[in-house]
């Protein structure tokens, strides 16, 4: 039983060391990555605005339809 606990502790220690080592090796974000993120954000905002505009068009069309049916 003592051997299993030691093995588990050792495995956990190795996993933690590898995780910390990999985290420390990550490179800083370069200009291309920053530009890509800005493009992603711009595309997301544009999509949100298009959705809002679509909803407004839909509401307006429904209102016009109601007004014409009176």
N, CA, C and O atoms as a MOPAC input file, in Angstrom:
PM7 MOZYME 1SCF
protein

 N      0.81500 1    -1.18200 1     0.00000 1
 C      0.00000 1     0.00000 1     0.00000 1
 C      0.86700 1     1.25800 1     0.00000 1
 O      0.53400 1     2.23700 1    -0.66800 1
 N      1.96500 1     1.24200 1     0.73500 1
 C      2.87000 1     2.38500 1     0.79900 1
 C      3.46900 1     2.67000 1    -0.57500 1
 O      3.67200 1     3.82400 1    -0.95200 1
 N      3.75100 1     1.59000 1    -1.32000 1
 C      4.34500 1     1.73900 1    -2.64300 1
 C      3.37900 1     2.43000 1    -3.60300 1
 O      3.82000 1     3.23100 1    -4.42800 1
 N      2.09500 1     2.15300 1    -3.52500 1
 C      1.09500 1     2.75500 1    -4.40200 1
 C      0.97100 1     4.24500 1    -4.12200 1
 O      0.87100 1     5.04900 1    -5.05000 1
 N      0.97600 1     4.61200 1    -2.85300 1
 C      0.87500 1     6.02300 1    -2.48700 1
 C      2.10000 1     6.78600 1    -2.98600 1
 O      1.97600 1     7.91000 1    -3.47300 1
 N      3.27200 1     6.18700 1    -2.86800 1
 C      4.49700 1     6.81400 1    -3.33200 1
 C      4.47300 1     6.96400 1    -4.85200 1
 O      4.87700 1     8.00000 1    -5.38100 1
 N      4.00600 1     5.94500 1    -5.54800 1
 C      3.92400 1     5.99800 1    -7.00300 1
 C      2.96000 1     7.08500 1    -7.45700 1
 O      3.24100 1     7.81100 1    -8.41000 1
 N      1.82400 1     7.19700 1    -6.77600 1
 C      0.83700 1     8.21400 1    -7.11900 1
 C      1.39600 1     9.60500 1    -6.87000 1
 O      1.22300 1    10.49900 1    -7.69800 1
 N      2.05600 1     9.79600 1    -5.75200 1
 C      2.65700 1    11.08600 1    -5.43600 1
 C      3.73100 1    11.44600 1    -6.45600 1
 O      3.81700 1    12.59100 1    -6.89800 1
 N      4.53900 1    10.47400 1    -6.82300 1
 C      5.60300 1    10.69900 1    -7.80200 1
 C      4.99200 1    11.07600 1    -9.15600 1
 O      5.45400 1    12.01600 1    -9.80200 1
 N      3.96500 1    10.35300 1    -9.58300 1
 C      3.32100 1    10.63600 1   -10.86800 1
 C      2.69800 1    12.03100 1   -10.86200 1
 O      2.78500 1    12.75700 1   -11.85200 1
 N      2.07200 1    12.40200 1    -9.75100 1
 C      1.46600 1    13.73200 1    -9.64300 1
 C      2.54000 1    14.81900 1    -9.68600 1
 O      2.33900 1    15.86300 1   -10.30600 1
 N      3.65900 1    14.58600 1    -9.04400 1
 C      4.75600 1    15.54600 1    -9.03900 1
 C      5.32300 1    15.72300 1   -10.45000 1
 O      5.59900 1    16.84600 1   -10.87200 1
 N      5.49300 1    14.63700 1   -11.16500 1
 C      6.00400 1    14.69600 1   -12.53900 1
 C      5.01400 1    15.44500 1   -13.43400 1
 O      5.41500 1    16.28400 1   -14.24100 1
 N      3.72000 1    15.14200 1   -13.28800 1
 C      2.69900 1    15.81600 1   -14.10000 1
 C      2.68900 1    17.31500 1   -13.82700 1
 O      2.56800 1    18.11700 1   -14.75400 1
 N      2.81600 1    17.69200 1   -12.56600 1
 C      2.83900 1    19.10600 1   -12.20500 1
 C      4.07900 1    19.78400 1   -12.78600 1
 O      3.98700 1    20.89000 1   -13.31800 1
 N      5.21000 1    19.14500 1   -12.69000 1
 C      6.44800 1    19.72500 1   -13.21900 1
 C      6.36700 1    19.90300 1   -14.72900 1
 O      6.80300 1    20.92800 1   -15.25300 1
 N      5.81700 1    18.92600 1   -15.43000 1
 C      5.67000 1    19.03500 1   -16.88300 1
 C      4.69300 1    20.14600 1   -17.24900 1
 O      4.92800 1    20.89400 1   -18.19800 1
 N      3.60400 1    20.25600 1   -16.50300 1
 C      2.61500 1    21.30900 1   -16.77200 1
 C      3.22500 1    22.68400 1   -16.58800 1
 O      3.02800 1    23.57200 1   -17.41800 1
 N      3.95300 1    22.86200 1   -15.51900 1
 C      4.59100 1    24.15600 1   -15.25900 1
 C      5.65900 1    24.45000 1   -16.30500 1
 O      5.81500 1    25.59200 1   -16.73800 1
 N      6.38400 1    23.42900 1   -16.70400 1
 C      7.42000 1    23.60100 1   -17.71900 1
 C      6.83000 1    24.01300 1   -19.05600 1
 O      7.37000 1    24.89300 1   -19.72600 1
 N      5.73200 1    23.39000 1   -19.45100 1
 C      5.08700 1    23.74800 1   -20.71500 1
 C      4.49100 1    25.14100 1   -20.65300 1
 O      4.54000 1    25.88000 1   -21.63600 1
 N      3.93300 1    25.50800 1   -19.51800 1
 C      3.35300 1    26.84600 1   -19.37400 1
 C      4.43500 1    27.91600 1   -19.47300 1
 O      4.20000 1    28.99100 1   -20.02500 1
 N      5.59000 1    27.63000 1   -18.95300 1
 C      6.68900 1    28.59700 1   -18.98200 1
 C      7.27500 1    28.74600 1   -20.38300 1
 O      7.90000 1    29.76500 1   -20.67800 1
 N      7.08900 1    27.77000 1   -21.23700 1
 C      7.66400 1    27.80100 1   -22.58100 1
 C      6.80600 1    28.53000 1   -23.60900 1
 O      7.23100 1    28.70700 1   -24.75100 1
 N      5.62500 1    28.94900 1   -23.22800 1
 C      4.77100 1    29.63200 1   -24.19600 1
 C      5.40100 1    30.95500 1   -24.60500 1
 O      5.91300 1    31.71200 1   -23.78100 1
 N      5.34300 1    31.20100 1   -25.89900 1
 C      5.92700 1    32.42900 1   -26.42300 1
 C      4.97400 1    33.60100 1   -26.23200 1
 O      3.76100 1    33.43700 1   -26.10200 1
 N      5.56500 1    34.77700 1   -26.21900 1
 C      4.75300 1    35.98600 1   -26.14900 1
 C      4.00300 1    36.14500 1   -27.46700 1
 O      4.46400 1    35.70600 1   -28.52000 1
 N      2.85900 1    36.77000 1   -27.38600 1
 C      2.02100 1    36.98300 1   -28.56000 1
 C      2.70300 1    37.96200 1   -29.51300 1
 O      3.12700 1    39.04300 1   -29.10600 1
 N      2.80200 1    37.58000 1   -30.76500 1
 C      3.43400 1    38.44000 1   -31.75900 1
 C      2.43300 1    39.35500 1   -32.44200 1
 O      1.23200 1    39.26500 1   -32.18800 1
 N      2.91800 1    40.23200 1   -33.30500 1
 C      2.03300 1    41.18500 1   -33.97900 1
 C      0.99200 1    40.50400 1   -34.86700 1
 O     -0.13000 1    40.99800 1   -34.97800 1
 N      1.33000 1    39.40000 1   -35.49000 1
 C      0.37200 1    38.70100 1   -36.35200 1
 C     -0.76600 1    38.11400 1   -35.52100 1
 O     -1.92500 1    38.15800 1   -35.93400 1
 N     -0.43900 1    37.56600 1   -34.35200 1
 C     -1.48400 1    37.02400 1   -33.48200 1
 C     -2.39000 1    38.12300 1   -32.96300 1
 O     -3.60700 1    37.94800 1   -32.89700 1
 N     -1.80700 1    39.25600 1   -32.59200 1
 C     -2.61800 1    40.38500 1   -32.11300 1
 C     -3.53800 1    40.88200 1   -33.21500 1
 O     -4.71100 1    41.16400 1   -32.97300 1
 N     -3.00400 1    40.98800 1   -34.42900 1
 C     -3.82100 1    41.42800 1   -35.56200 1
 C     -4.94400 1    40.42700 1   -35.83100 1
 O     -6.07500 1    40.81700 1   -36.12100 1
 N     -4.63200 1    39.15600 1   -35.73300 1
 C     -5.64500 1    38.11800 1   -35.93400 1
 C     -6.75900 1    38.20900 1   -34.90000 1
 O     -7.93700 1    38.06800 1   -35.22900 1
 N     -6.38200 1    38.44200 1   -33.66300 1
 C     -7.39200 1    38.58200 1   -32.59900 1
 C     -8.25500 1    39.81700 1   -32.83800 1
 O     -9.46300 1    39.78900 1   -32.60500 1
 N     -7.63300 1    40.90100 1   -33.30300 1
 C     -8.40300 1    42.11500 1   -33.59200 1
 C     -9.38000 1    41.86400 1   -34.73400 1
 O    -10.51500 1    42.34100 1   -34.69900 1
 N     -8.94300 1    41.11700 1   -35.74500 1
 C     -9.83800 1    40.77500 1   -36.85200 1
 C    -10.99400 1    39.89700 1   -36.36900 1
 O    -12.14100 1    40.08700 1   -36.77300 1
 N    -10.68000 1    38.94000 1   -35.50400 1
 C    -11.72300 1    38.08000 1   -34.95100 1
 C    -12.74800 1    38.90400 1   -34.17200 1
 O    -13.95400 1    38.70400 1   -34.31300 1
 N    -12.25600 1    39.83100 1   -33.35000 1
 C    -13.16200 1    40.68600 1   -32.57300 1
 C    -14.01300 1    41.55300 1   -33.48400 1
 O    -15.21000 1    41.71600 1   -33.24800 1
 N    -13.40600 1    42.10800 1   -34.52100 1
 C    -14.15000 1    42.95500 1   -35.46500 1
 C    -15.22000 1    42.13700 1   -36.18700 1
 O    -16.34400 1    42.60600 1   -36.36500 1
 N    -14.88100 1    40.94100 1   -36.59400 1
 C    -15.84800 1    40.08000 1   -37.28600 1
 C    -16.99900 1    39.71100 1   -36.35900 1
 O    -18.15500 1    39.67700 1   -36.78200 1
 N    -16.68900 1    39.43800 1   -35.10500 1
 C    -17.72200 1    39.09100 1   -34.12800 1
 C    -18.67900 1    40.26700 1   -33.90100 1
 O    -19.89600 1    40.09000 1   -33.86100 1
 N    -18.10900 1    41.46800 1   -33.75400 1
 C    -18.93800 1    42.66400 1   -33.55700 1
 C    -19.80600 1    42.93000 1   -34.78800 1
 O    -20.97400 1    43.29700 1   -34.66700 1
 N    -19.22300 1    42.74300 1   -35.97000 1
 C    -19.97600 1    42.94500 1   -37.20800 1
 C    -21.13800 1    41.96300 1   -37.28500 1
 O    -22.24900 1    42.34300 1   -37.65500 1
 N    -20.89100 1    40.71400 1   -36.94300 1
 C    -21.94300 1    39.70400 1   -36.96900 1
 C    -23.06600 1    40.06100 1   -36.00000 1
 O    -24.24200 1    39.87400 1   -36.31200 1
 N    -22.70400 1    40.57300 1   -34.82600 1
 C    -23.71600 1    40.98400 1   -33.85200 1
 C    -24.56800 1    42.12600 1   -34.41000 1
 O    -25.79000 1    42.12600 1   -34.26000 1
 N    -23.92100 1    43.09200 1   -35.04900 1
 C    -24.64900 1    44.22900 1   -35.62100 1
 C    -25.56000 1    43.78100 1   -36.76500 1
 O    -26.67500 1    44.28300 1   -36.90700 1
 N    -25.08600 1    42.84200 1   -37.57500 1
 C    -25.90900 1    42.32300 1   -38.66900 1
 C    -27.12700 1    41.59600 1   -38.10400 1
 O    -28.23100 1    41.73100 1   -38.63400 1
 N    -26.93800 1    40.83900 1   -37.05300 1
 C    -28.06300 1    40.15600 1   -36.40900 1
 C    -29.08400 1    41.15300 1   -35.88200 1
 O    -30.28800 1    40.97000 1   -36.05900 1
 N    -28.59500 1    42.21900 1   -35.22800 1
 C    -29.49300 1    43.25100 1   -34.70900 1
 C    -30.26100 1    43.91800 1   -35.84600 1
 O    -31.46700 1    44.14000 1   -35.73900 1
 N    -29.56700 1    44.23600 1   -36.92700 1
 C    -30.21000 1    44.87400 1   -38.07400 1
 C    -31.26000 1    43.93600 1   -38.67400 1
 O    -32.34300 1    44.37900 1   -39.05700 1
 N    -30.94300 1    42.65800 1   -38.75600 1
 C    -31.89400 1    41.67000 1   -39.27900 1
 C    -33.15500 1    41.60800 1   -38.43500 1
 O    -34.26400 1    41.52000 1   -38.96300 1
 N    -32.97800 1    41.65400 1   -37.11800 1
 C    -34.12900 1    41.64100 1   -36.21600 1
 C    -34.98400 1    42.89000 1   -36.41200 1
 O    -36.21200 1    42.80100 1   -36.42700 1
 N    -34.35200 1    44.04200 1   -36.56200 1
 C    -35.09200 1    45.29300 1   -36.78000 1
 C    -35.85400 1    45.24600 1   -38.10400 1
 O    -36.99800 1    45.69300 1   -38.18200 1
 N    -35.22600 1    44.71100 1   -39.13100 1
 C    -35.89100 1    44.58300 1   -40.42900 1
 C    -37.10200 1    43.66100 1   -40.30600 1
 O    -38.17500 1    43.94100 1   -40.84000 1
 N    -36.90600 1    42.57000 1   -39.59900 1
 C    -37.98500 1    41.60200 1   -39.40200 1
 C    -39.15800 1    42.25200 1   -38.66000 1
 O    -40.31200 1    42.07900 1   -39.05000 1
 N    -38.86000 1    42.99800 1   -37.59200 1
 C    -39.90300 1    43.68600 1   -36.83000 1
 C    -40.62600 1    44.71300 1   -37.70200 1
 O    -41.85300 1    44.81200 1   -37.66300 1
 N    -39.87400 1    45.46400 1   -38.47900 1
 C    -40.47300 1    46.47500 1   -39.34900 1
 C    -41.37800 1    45.82700 1   -40.38600 1
 O    -42.47000 1    46.32600 1   -40.65800 1
 N    -40.93300 1    44.73100 1   -40.96100 1
 C    -41.73500 1    44.01900 1   -41.95700 1
 C    -43.03000 1    43.51400 1   -41.33000 1
 O    -44.08900 1    43.58900 1   -41.95300 1
 N    -42.95600 1    43.00200 1   -40.10500 1
 C    -44.15700 1    42.52600 1   -39.41700 1
 C    -45.11400 1    43.68200 1   -39.14100 1
 O    -46.32900 1    43.52800 1   -39.27200 1
 N    -44.57500 1    44.83300 1   -38.76400 1
 C    -45.41400 1    46.01100 1   -38.50100 1
 C    -46.08100 1    46.49800 1   -39.78000 1
 O    -47.25900 1    46.85600 1   -39.76700 1
 N    -45.34800 1    46.51500 1   -40.87500 1
 C    -45.91500 1    46.93400 1   -42.14900 1
 C    -47.01900 1    45.96100 1   -42.56500 1
 O    -48.07600 1    46.37600 1   -43.03900 1
 N    -46.76800 1    44.68000 1   -42.38400 1
 C    -47.76000 1    43.65600 1   -42.72800 1
 C    -49.04300 1    43.86700 1   -41.92400 1
 O    -50.14400 1    43.78000 1   -42.46700 1
 N    -48.89300 1    44.14500 1   -40.62200 1
 C    -50.05200 1    44.39200 1   -39.76700 1
 C    -50.80000 1    45.64000 1   -40.23400 1
 O    -52.02900 1    45.64200 1   -40.29700 1
 N    -50.06100 1    46.69800 1   -40.55900 1
 C    -50.68600 1    47.94400 1   -41.00000 1
 C    -51.42400 1    47.74900 1   -42.32400 1
 O    -52.49300 1    48.32900 1   -42.51700 1
 N    -50.88900 1    46.96300 1   -43.22000 1
 C    -51.53000 1    46.73800 1   -44.50900 1
 C    -52.79000 1    45.86500 1   -44.39400 1
 O    -53.70700 1    45.97200 1   -45.20800 1
 N    -52.81600 1    45.01300 1   -43.38400 1
 C    -53.95900 1    44.11600 1   -43.22600 1
 C    -55.13300 1    44.77400 1   -42.50400 1
 O    -56.19900 1    44.16900 1   -42.38600 1
 N    -54.95400 1    46.00300 1   -42.01900 1
 C    -56.03400 1    46.71200 1   -41.31000 1
 C    -57.07900 1    47.21500 1   -42.24800 1
 O    -58.05300 1    47.83100 1   -41.81500 1

